[in-house]
């Protein structure tokens, strides 16, 4: 029997698109075929009581992804033995690495000792980051060479692998992240929810994502004064947590935007879905920061599943999440001024008055888990 070990730092209860992707994907595979090795956190014990997947918790977070530093060497040494024990104890026949680095490096070493086969997920930003370091690039090249294949979240990510010389495009399989179309669905107006969030009487544009620079919340906040001059009912709702939380709130206060921009850090899963359903349109104003890109943009698919038109920055694989001009738009979000010039025509015309069923039908056909699992099960041979 095939026994898969998913090795990933990014797994619930950790937030983020990759964590949700791995949960949705591997929770749909037969339990007898899957074990997960995920990062050990304070919240993990409580979360693991809520499901029946076998999860091995171990330290998988490290600030150093190379061997040159003492911290990095110690991390790899300890994690190698933890994973090696797991592979032997549970008769693992194939390891799935959450990223090419560091999970892929750990598995590459384990494979040298055990012969276990492995595949690696590629998200875009992981290979972009690795490319900035000669040591990391060398490690990733070896990882890719030894992998059976690379499972990329977008065609853009697959092109990055080839362009950086880590592997040929032929070694890449593209499977976009999917969406639970039963959970993310069209809903009628909920005035009570809108009132609770301060949305009543507003034209709400929503961003869901980690509060970090490449997501672009900062530039859209800076664009708001100019946008409000033309559209005073516009409201920018930001949902997420992250390292930029304090800086974004300071920016809101300095620009006097407390009545038009708000950050929501504590929405539960049900409220998050309602936020998608009750906003007017969704925007991910992402941009490239150094080598940090948006590999795909699962939130854009979730919004479309709820019948909402979407707007995204022209960085990474976001264009693959939509039918441009029909379910959404890709715009230049590299400066507040560019955001203003690109958004105003969309806000003033009928561009965002799209048929909600079009978005829904597009997602059902292209991104539902029912469709995805057919390909995944064939790839994984389970």
Secondary structure, DSSP 8 states (H G I E B T S, - for coil): ---EEEEES--TTS-SHHHHHHHHHHTTS-GGGEEEEEE--TTHHHHGGG--S-EEEE----S--SSSSHHHHHHHHHHHHHHHHHHHHTT-SEEEESSTTTHHHHHHHHHHHH--EEEEEE-SHHHHHHTT-HHHHHHHHHHHHHSS-EEESSHHHHHHHHHTTSS-GGGEEE----B-TTTS------HHHHHHHT-TTSEEEEEES-SSGGG-HHHHHHHHHHHHHH-TTEEEEEE--STTHHHHHHHHHHTT-TTTEEEE----HHHHHHHHHHSSEEEE----BTTB--S--HHHHHHHHTT--EEEESSTTGGGGS-BTTTEEEE--SSHHHHHHHHHHHHHSSTT---HHHHHHHHHHHTBHHHHHHHHHHHHT-
